[in-house]
């Protein structure tokens, strides 16, 4: 069983941290820890005519987002996303653990790379009233999730352990590695991921590796790309470059030059 707090890294998945507006990332209260990995709260107030682009290489998980105009459930993603921020605004988001997603969506796989509006009017109104008090706002969302999703089932707890392992353990490079640690078959793990995350375990491992690679390239100007590829289990530097280009639209060298 892994420690999900290892995944709480303010820089992981954020491709250009210097462009971030005011951004808070908070652990959930204990009663919601089986449902939420962490809360994320961006707030911005930009001058007229100014915009900031926020490319994100998200975790292989779903997000619940409360914004001034409503509540949205965003599925897991297979590619990087970008949001253009203008004017002023905020969001109170929750990175959901699989035990929560499987209670909020009948088919997590149908939500991959898309979203659905949620009917949560009272919770939305309470969050709007609480902001900009991020502590109060996140407690509202946590309480709503606990009431709506309930405590994780046995399958939900196993799915949480699976996601924690695949998203945080750099030693897990193959699905077989994860299945062995969780003491289940590869097929069982694949079915569990499909029912509770919407992505395959292999896709979750690839996303973690790419997030780690992007962070290494951005934070260590002297590291050789071939070394990054070898350390993260890529076949070679070309394999790493192809993964970058396919998901992000640019090579590791281009990314390093832009950061």
C-alpha positions in Angstrom: 0.0 0.0 0.0 1.4 3.4 -0.9 1.2 6.8 0.6 -0.9 9.1 -1.6 0.7 12.2 -0.1 3.8 11.4 -2.2 1.9 12.5 -5.2 1.2 16.0 -3.8 3.9 17.9 -5.7 3.0 21.5 -6.7 5.3 21.2 -9.8 4.2 17.8 -11.1 2.1 18.1 -14.2 2.4 21.9 -14.4 4.4 22.5 -17.5 5.2 26.2 -16.9 5.0 26.9 -13.2 6.1 30.5 -13.7 2.9 31.3 -15.5 0.6 30.1 -12.7 -1.7 32.6 -11.0 -2.1 32.4 -7.3 -2.3 28.7 -6.8 -3.0 26.6 -3.6 -2.8 22.9 -3.3 -4.2 21.4 -0.1 -4.6 17.9 1.3 -8.2 16.8 2.1 -9.6 16.5 5.6 -9.3 13.0 7.1 -12.9 12.1 6.5 -12.5 12.7 2.7 -9.0 11.1 2.3 -10.4 8.0 0.7 -12.2 10.2 -2.0 -9.8 13.1 -2.7 -6.0 13.1 -3.4 -5.8 16.9 -2.9 -7.6 20.1 -3.5 -6.3 22.7 -6.0 -7.4 26.3 -6.0 -6.3 28.8 -8.6 -7.2 32.5 -8.2 -6.4 35.2 -10.7 -7.0 38.9 -11.4 -5.4 40.0 -14.6 -5.4 43.5 -16.2 -7.6 44.2 -19.1 -6.3 42.7 -22.3 -3.8 40.4 -20.5 -4.1 36.6 -20.8 -2.1 33.7 -19.5 -2.0 30.2 -21.0 -1.8 27.3 -18.6 -0.7 24.0 -20.3 -1.3 21.1 -17.9 -0.2 17.5 -18.1 -2.7 16.2 -15.7 -2.6 13.2 -13.4 -4.3 10.1 -14.7 -7.4 10.8 -12.6 -10.7 12.7 -12.7 -11.3 16.1 -11.3 -14.3 17.8 -9.7 -14.2 21.6 -10.4 -16.4 24.2 -8.7 -16.3 27.5 -10.5 -18.5 30.6 -10.3 -20.8 29.4 -13.1 -21.2 25.8 -12.0 -19.9 22.3 -11.0 -18.2 20.1 -13.5 -16.8 16.5 -13.4 -13.8 16.2 -15.7 -12.7 12.7 -16.7 -9.2 11.4 -17.0 -7.2 12.7 -19.9 -5.0 11.1 -22.6 -3.3 14.3 -23.6 -2.1 17.6 -22.3 -4.7 20.4 -21.9 -4.6 24.1 -21.9 -6.7 26.8 -20.3 -6.5 30.5 -21.2 -7.1 32.8 -18.2 -8.4 36.3 -18.6 -10.0 38.8 -16.3 -10.6 37.6 -12.8 -11.8 34.3 -11.5 -11.2 31.2 -9.3 -11.9 27.5 -9.2 -12.0 25.0 -6.3 -11.0 21.7 -7.7 -10.6 18.2 -6.2 -8.3 15.5 -7.7 -10.6 12.5 -7.2 -9.4 9.1 -6.1 -11.0 6.2 -8.0 -13.3 5.3 -5.1 -15.0 8.7 -5.6 -15.1 8.7 -9.4 -16.8 5.3 -9.5 -19.6 6.7 -7.3 -20.0 9.9 -9.3 -19.9 8.5 -12.8 -21.6 5.3 -14.0 -18.9 4.8 -16.7 -15.5 6.5 -16.0 -14.2 5.3 -19.4 -17.0 7.3 -21.1 -15.7 10.5 -19.4 -12.1 10.2 -20.7 -11.1 13.5 -22.4 -14.5 15.0 -21.7 -16.7 16.4 -18.9 -20.2 16.4 -17.5 -22.0 19.1 -15.5 -23.1 18.0 -12.0 -26.4 19.0 -10.3 -25.0 20.3 -7.0 -26.7 23.6 -6.6 -26.5 23.8 -2.8 -22.9 22.9 -2.7 -22.1 25.3 -5.5 -23.8 28.2 -3.7 -22.0 27.4 -0.4 -18.6 27.4 -2.2 -19.4 30.7 -3.9 -20.3 32.2 -0.6 -17.1 30.9 1.1 -14.6 32.1 -1.5 -12.0 33.5 -1.2 -11.7 31.5 2.1 -10.1 28.4 0.6 -10.2 26.5 3.8 -13.9 27.0 4.1 -14.5 26.3 0.4 -12.6 23.0 0.4 -14.4 21.8 3.5 -17.8 22.4 1.7 -16.6 20.3 -1.2 -15.2 17.6 1.0 -18.4 17.3 3.0 -20.5 17.1 -0.2 -18.3 14.4 -1.5 -18.4 12.4 1.7 -22.2 12.6 1.7 -22.6 12.0 -2.1 -20.0 9.2 -2.5 -20.0 7.6 0.9 -17.1 5.6 2.4 -15.0 3.6 -0.2 -16.1 0.1 -0.8 -13.6 -2.8 -0.8 -13.1 -2.4 -4.5 -12.8 1.3 -4.1 -10.0 0.9 -1.6 -8.2 -1.5 -3.9 -8.6 0.9 -6.8 -7.2 3.7 -4.6 -4.2 1.6 -3.8 -3.7 0.8 -7.5 -3.8 4.5 -8.4 -1.4 5.5 -5.6 1.0 2.9 -6.7 0.8 3.7 -10.4 0.9 7.5 -9.9 3.8 7.6 -7.4 6.1 4.6 -7.4 9.0 5.1 -9.9 9.9 1.5 -9.5 6.7 0.4 -11.2 7.5 0.3 -14.9 5.2 -2.5 -16.0 1.6 -3.5 -15.3 3.0 -6.8 -14.0 5.0 -5.0 -11.4 1.8 -3.3 -10.0 -0.2 -6.5 -10.1 2.5 -8.4 -8.2 2.6 -5.7 -5.4 -1.2 -5.6 -5.2 -1.4 -9.4 -5.2 -3.9 -9.5 -8.1 -3.8 -10.7 -11.7 -2.9 -8.4 -14.5 -6.4 -8.9 -15.9 -8.0 -8.0 -12.6 -6.0 -4.8 -12.5 -6.9 -3.9 -16.0 -10.6 -4.4 -15.3 -10.4 -2.5 -12.1 -8.7 0.5 -13.8 -11.4 0.5 -16.5 -14.2 0.5 -14.0 -12.8 3.1 -11.6 -10.4 5.4 -13.6 -11.3 4.9 -17.3 -7.7 4.4 -18.4 -5.6 1.3 -18.6 -2.9 0.7 -16.0 -0.3 1.0 -18.7 -1.6 4.4 -19.7 -1.4 5.5 -16.0 2.2 4.4 -15.8 3.1 6.2 -19.1 1.5 9.4 -17.7 3.5 9.3 -14.5 6.7 8.7 -16.4 6.1 11.6 -18.7 5.2 13.9 -15.8 8.5 12.9 -14.1 10.4 13.3 -17.3 9.0 16.8 -17.9 9.8 17.8 -14.3 13.4 16.6 -14.6 14.0 18.4 -17.9 12.5 21.6 -16.5 14.2 21.6 -13.1 17.7 20.2 -14.0 19.2 22.1 -16.9 22.3 19.9 -16.8 20.8 16.5 -16.9 21.3 14.5 -20.1 18.1 13.5 -21.9 19.5 10.0 -22.4 20.0 9.7 -18.7 16.4 10.8 -18.0 15.1 8.3 -20.5 17.2 5.5 -18.9 16.2 6.3 -15.4 12.4 6.4 -16.2 12.4 3.2 -18.1 12.2 4.4 -21.7 13.9 2.2 -24.3 16.1 5.1 -25.4 16.2 8.9 -25.8 14.2 8.6 -29.1 11.4 6.8 -27.2 11.3 9.7 -24.7 11.3 12.3 -27.5 8.4 10.5 -29.3 6.3 10.3 -26.1 6.9 14.0 -25.5 5.9 14.9 -29.1 2.9 12.6 -29.2 1.3 13.9 -25.9 2.7 17.4 -25.6 3.3 18.5 -29.2 7.0 19.3 -28.7 10.3 17.5 -27.9 12.2 17.5 -24.6 14.8 19.8 -26.1 12.1 22.3 -27.3 10.5 22.1 -23.9 13.8 22.8 -22.1 14.5 25.8 -24.3 11.0 27.3 -23.5 11.2 26.9 -19.7 
